[in-house]
Amino acid sequence: QIFQPLHTLRAAEKELLPGFHQFEWQPALKNVSTSCNVGIINGLSGWASSVDDSPADTITRRFRYDVALVSALKDLEEDIMEGLRDSGMEDCACTSGFSVMIKECCDGMGDVSEKHGGGPVVPEKAVRFSFTVMSVSVLADDGEEEVTIFTEAKPNSELSCKPLCLMFVDESDHETLTAVLGPIVAERNAMKESRLILSIGGLPRSFRFHFRGTGYDEKMVREMEGLEASGSTYICTLCDSSRAEASQNMVLHAITRNHEENLERYEIWRTNPFSESADELRDRVKGVSAKPFLETQPTLDALHCDIGNATEFYKIFQDEIGEVYQKVSPSREERRSWRAALDKQLRKKMKLKPIMRMNGNYARRLMTQEAVEVVCELVPSEERREALRELMRLYLQMKPVWRATCPAKECPDQLCRYSFNSQRFADLLSSNFKYRYNGKITNYLHKTLAHVPEIIERDGSIGAWASEGNESANKLFRRFRKMNARQSKSYELEDVLK
């Protein structure tokens, strides 16, 4: 199978890759060619550079968005047909009224440079944009309500996460990133206005697509939506709260931000219609100071939420070992010694090696009752130990709610108790741990306490919409890039994209 001459491999690839199936759009997509057999294209095609633009010098490869979606739907052909049969819809009756829910993810990857190459080490970073077909539903002809005929069972597996675009770009390089994603945004906007006609199960059927950009970490969301960076006083990508407000009122906030509002606020920022001072203006637009570029769905990124909160707990553990609650500003040396003690204890009792930056695996091990007991051995006062145990107990009650793919099924009790638990958690923080939360609170902690119930009420899940599928596919990207690519730069990205 594997050691076949290149031309047979190419032929086999062609059938499996986007660009093989026939389809059409009604009405035709604006500014997008009608040809269906488009394979891998240069990621910069479709981006008209103006005279002033410096050419984007980056290697990027992508599929055309509509072609990739068609390919993903054809992969699901059997599931869709089975879903139609199971829900008792006659096959021939359902040709129109399909709607497809798409989750979009985009994530930057640090160092992906060649490790063994000669010459200078270039800081090579990559960004991957991918999508997952979350569900397909159909409106029956008597059309009362939609019936879901396919739901992605593993929305966070790298298997359901289809790469759309790979680029060697630093995610902080806003200009290049927007240049490369621009054509994708344009295609996505065109598809919102149109229906796809595609043969599924031997009959032409019509699909509408709904796009939800939820697989972005906070850094990317802020960049795409024109918000200030994450150290800003405007702490949240979902509401207008400032850091000080969020630390006073930890639980009661509503989601207010959205893409349209961000665009309006940017206009106000740009034109300053009331001739205000910079500070007044900034307060009026709540930290929107760049043009929102890509519409994201305001949600909470479960993976980074885990990591952010674990980092916070790690710091609380250090502070408790050093009994900060009764000290005035401790010195750097003192802090360093507490950290060393904590690391040593965790390594000895939990086999947890100290790491530079918190990652998902460390976070999962650290956020356990067992880890708290280990830390408590170093905490002198019994009542502080009790407070720590209670804090972790509440956290572990809350966590499954934003991790579960379907919380209503998987952890209904914790879901019901979430608001109560988060209120208790906030009370603990603002009483026993007041020294850490006086006028400040971390972004993810605020979201965990204030926004989870509302998002779940709206979307039914947070975990399912997280960026994990994309993150785990990053690992594959690294591996393919190092080992399995036909050895030349221009091929490399194409092979990884395949």
N, C-alpha and C positions, 0 to 999 in steps of 0.2 A: 504493500500500500504506500509506504512512505518513499522508498527509493525508486521513484519512477522518473522517467525523463521529464524535463522541465515543462514541455508543451502539454503533456497529459495533466500535470499538476495544475497548470494554468487553466486548462479546460474545466477541471473539476472546481477550481476556485470560482470561475465565472458564474457557475450555477448557484453557488452558495452566497455570493457577494451581492450587495445592492447593485442594481443596474441590469438585472437579468429579466425582471418581470414587466409586463405591459400594464399600463394604468393610464387614467386621464383625470384631469381636474375640471370641475365645472363650477363657476367660470374658470378659465385658464388662470394660472397664477401670474400676478403682476410681476414683471421684470424677471421672470424665471423661464428658461427655455422649456419647450414642451416635450423635448426628447426624453425617453424613459431609460435608454440604455447608457446611463452615465455612471461610470465606475468611480474610482478614486480620483479626486480632482485636487488641484493646488488650493490650499486653504485660503489663498488671497484672491482667488478668482471670484468675480462678483463684487469686488470692492473697487469702485472707481476712485483712483487717486486724483486729487486736484493738483493744480500747479504748485501750490504751497506745501503739499505734503511731502515729507521725506519718505522715500520708498521704504516699506517695512522690510528690513532685511532679516527675515526669519524663515526657517523651513517649516512649512505646515502642510498637512495633508488632511483632506476630509471627504466625506460623502455628501452629496447634495441631500438636504434634510428630507425632502419629500420621498426621494428614492430610498433612503434608509428606512423611513417609516413603512413604505410599501414592503420592503424586504422583511421587516420585523413582523408585519401582519401576516405575510405569507408563511413565515415560520410558525405562526399560531393557527394556521388554517384548520388543522385537525381539531384543536381545542375549541375553536369558534364553532365549528360544525357540531361537535359533540355537545357544546353548551346549548346550541339551538335545539338539538334533539331532546336534551334533558329537560329543557323548560317547556317542552311540548309545543314549540312554535313550528309550524309547518315550514319546511325548508324553503319551498318556493314562495311562501307568503312574505318572507322577510328579505327584501332586497334593498330597502332604504331605511333610514332612521337609526343607523349604527352610530354610536359615539364612542370615541377612544380617549382614555385619560392617559396622558403622558407625564411622567416625572422626569425633570431635567436635572442633571448634576454637572457641576463644573468645579474642578479642583486643581490647584497648582501642586506640582511636585518639586521638592528640593532637588539637590544634586543628582542629575542623571548622566553625568559625564562619563566618558570611557575611563575606566580605572587604569588600564594597562597601557594606554596609548602614549607615545613619546610626546615631546613638545610641552608647551606651557599648559597648566591646568586651567581650563576655561570654566567659569561658573555656569554650567549649563543647566537651565531649569526648563521644565515642561509644564504645559497645562493640558488637561484632558477634558473634553466636553462630551457627555454621553447622555443617553435617555433610556428609560425603561417603560414598556407598555404596562401600565398598572391594571387597567381593566377595560373590557369592551362591553358595552351594554346596547340594548336595542329597544326601540319604541315599537310596540306591537301595532298592527294596523288599526285596531280599535283604540289605539293610542292613549290609554289613560296614563300609565306610568312606565318608566323604563325598567327593563328586566336585565340584570347583569348576567351575561353569559360566559364571561371569562374574568377571573381575578388572578393576578400574579401571586402565587403562593409564597414565593421567596423573593420579595421585592428588593432585598438587600444582598442578593447573591451576585457575584460578578457574572454569573451566567445570564442573568436577565438584564444586565446593564450593557446596552449596545454602544460601542464607541461611535461618536459622530465626527469628532475633529481632534486631531493631535497637533500640538504646536510647540516648538521650542521657543518659549516666551517666558519671561519672569512674570508671575501673576501681579507683581507690583508695578509693572511697566504698563500703566493704564492705556497709553496711546496705542502701543502695539497690540495689546489685548483687545481693545475695542475695534481696531482695524481688522483683526482676524475674525472676531465674533460678529462684526457688523453684518456681513452677508447672511449669517445664520439667523440673526434677529430679523432681517428683512424677509427671509424665506418663511420664517415662523409666522410673521405678521400676515404675509400673503395667504398662508394656509388657513388662518383663522377665518378668513372671509369666504372660503371656498369648500367644496365637497370633493372627496376623492372617490372616483369610480374604479373599483378593482374587482377582478373575478375571484371569488372565494367559493370553493365547493362547486365550481362549474357555472355559477351565476354571477353576473355583474352586480355588485352591491355598493351602496354609497355610504361613506364614512365621514363624520366630522371629527376634528381633533380638538382636544382641550389641553393646553399646556400648563403645567404647574412647575415653576422653578423652585424646588424645595431643597435640592441637594447641594446647597452652598454653605460653606462655613461663614461665620460672621464677617470675616475679613472680606470675603468675596461679595457678600450681600452689600456691605457698606460701599464697596467699590462700584458695584453695578448700579446701586440705587442712589449714588451721589451723596451719601452721608459722610460725615467726618469719620476719621479712623477710630478704632475701638477704644482709644484712651480718652475719647471726648467726654465732656460733661453730659452729653446726650447719650445715655448709657444703652438705650434699647433700640433695636431695629423694628420693634413692633408697636411701641407706644412713645409718647413724647416726653416721658419722664426724665428728669435730670438725675444725676447720681445722688445728690443730696436728698431729693424727694424720695427716690427709690429706697434709700436706707432708712428713712423715717417711716414711710408707708410701704411695707415690703410685699403686701399681698394684693391690695386692691387696685388693679390697673386693668384697663381694657385695651384691646388692640385697636389702634387708630391709623397707623401708617399704611399707605398703599402706594402703588406705582403712580397713579394719576395725581394723588396729592403731592407726592414728591416732585413730580414734574411742575405742578403749579407753584410749589414753594421755590423751586429753582428759578422760575420766572421772576418771582418776587425778589429773590436774592440778586438776580442779574440786573433787574431794572430799578430796584429800591424805590417803589412808587411813593412811599411816604417820606422820602428823604431822611431816613433815620441814621443814627450813628451805627458804626459797625456792630457794636454789642447789641443794640436794640434790634437791629436787622437780624442778627444771628439768632436772637431769642425768638423773633417772629417766625423764622423758618425752621426752628428747632434743629439746627445743625445740618440742613441740606445745603451744601455749598458747591456741588458740582452737578453736571447734567445727568439725571438718571438715564441709564443706557439700556438696560435689559430688565424686563419685568420679572421680579421674583415674587414668590408667594410668601407673605410674612409667616414664618413658622419658626420652630426651634430645632436646631440641628442636634439630634440625640447623641451622636458620637462625641462631638466636641463639648456638649453639655456635660457628659460624663467626665471628660478629661478636665474641663474647667473647674468643676466642683471638686474633683479629687485633688487638684492642685491647691484649692482653697482649704480643704481639710488637712492636707499635708502641712500647710502653714499654721493652721489652728493647732495641730499636734505639737509643732515646734514651740509655739507660744505658750501652750499649756505646760510643756516640760519646763519652760523657763519661768512659769508663773508670771506672765506679763501683766495679768490683770491687776497685780498689786505694785507694779514697778512704773517708774516714769522712764521714758525712752531709753531702752537698753542699748549697749554699745554693739558695734559690729562683731567684735570678738565673741561677746556673749551669745549673740544669735548664731554665730558659726558653730559654737560648741554645742548648742541645743540641737542644731541640725545634724551634727556629727553623731550625737547620742541617739537621735531618732533613727538615722540610717543604720547605725551599728545594730540597734535593737531589731529593726525590721529585717536586716540581713540575717541576724542570728536566729530569730524565732520564726520568721515567715519565709526565709530564703528569698527575700526581695533585694536585688542588687540596686544600689543607688543609680539613678539615670539622670542624664543632662536635662532632657525635656520630657515631661509627663507624656506617656502614650497610653493607648486604650487598654493594653494588657495589664500594665502596672496599675492603672486606675481601677480596673476590676478587682485586682487582688487587694488593693489598699482599702477599698470601700466595703469592708466586711466587718461583722461584729468581732470576728477573731482578731483582726488587725487592731481594733480599738482596745481589746483586752491586753494585747501586747504593748500598746502605747501606754495604757493605764498603769502598767508596772513602773513607768518612769514619772508618773504624775503624783506629786506628794499628797495633795489634799483629797480626801474621800468625796467631798461634795462636787469637786471639779470632775472627778472620775465619773460620777453619776451623770453629771451634765453631758459629758462626752458620749457616754453610752446611749443616753436618751437621744442626743443629736443624731447619732448614727442609726439608731433604731428607726427614728422618724424618716431619715433619708432613705433607708432601705425599703420602707413602706411606700415611699413616693416613687422611687426609681423605676419599678416595672411599668408604671403608667406611661412614662414617655419612652421606654425602651420597647414595649411590646408592639408587635405588628398589628394586633387587634385587641386592645385593652379590654373592651367590653366582654370579649370571650375569655381572654387569658387571665385577667386579674380584676374581675368586676368589683370585689370588695375594696381593693386598694383605690380603684377609680372612684368609688363612692366616697371614700374617706379622704380623698386627695386634698380638698380645700381645707378640711379640718386639720389634717396633718401639716399642711404647709403653714397654716396659721400658728399651730403649736411650735413649729420649727422656727418661724419668724420671731415668736415671743421669746424663745430660748436665746436666739441670736441677739435680740435687742436688750435682753436682761443680762444673762451670764456672760455673753461674749461681746458686751457693748464696746469694749476697748478696740475691737476690730471693725465694728460697723458704725462708728460714729461719723456720720456724714459721708461714708463711702461704702460701696458694695460692688462685687464683681458683676460683670454683664450677665454671665450665664446663671449666676445664683439668683439674680433678679428675675430672669425669665423663668427659671425653675419654679420659683415661688409664686410669681404673679400671673403667668400666661398659660400654663399647661392646660387647666380645665377648659379654657375658652377655645384653644386650638383643637382639643379633642372633640369638643362639642361640634365644631365646624367640620373637621376632616375625618373624625372617627379614629384617627391614629396619628402619632408623631413618629414612632419608630419606623413605620412602613415608608414614610416619606424622607427618611434620613439619607445621608450621603454615603452610607457604608458600602453599597455596591460599587460605587465609583472608587472609593478608597481602596477596597480590596483588589480592584482591577489595576490600581496603580502598581501593585506588587507584580502583577503579571507583566505590565508594561516594562518594568525594569528588567524582568527576566528575559522577555523576548528581545528587548533591545540589546542585551548583552550577548545572548546566545543564538537565538533562532532566526535572526534576520539575515537575508541575503546580504553579503557584506559590501554595501556601499551606501553612503549617506542618503542618497535620494530614494533608494529602495527601502531603507530601514523603516521609516515611518509608515510606508505603505504596508509593509509586512506586519507591523505591529497593529495597524488599523484593521487588517484582515483578521 
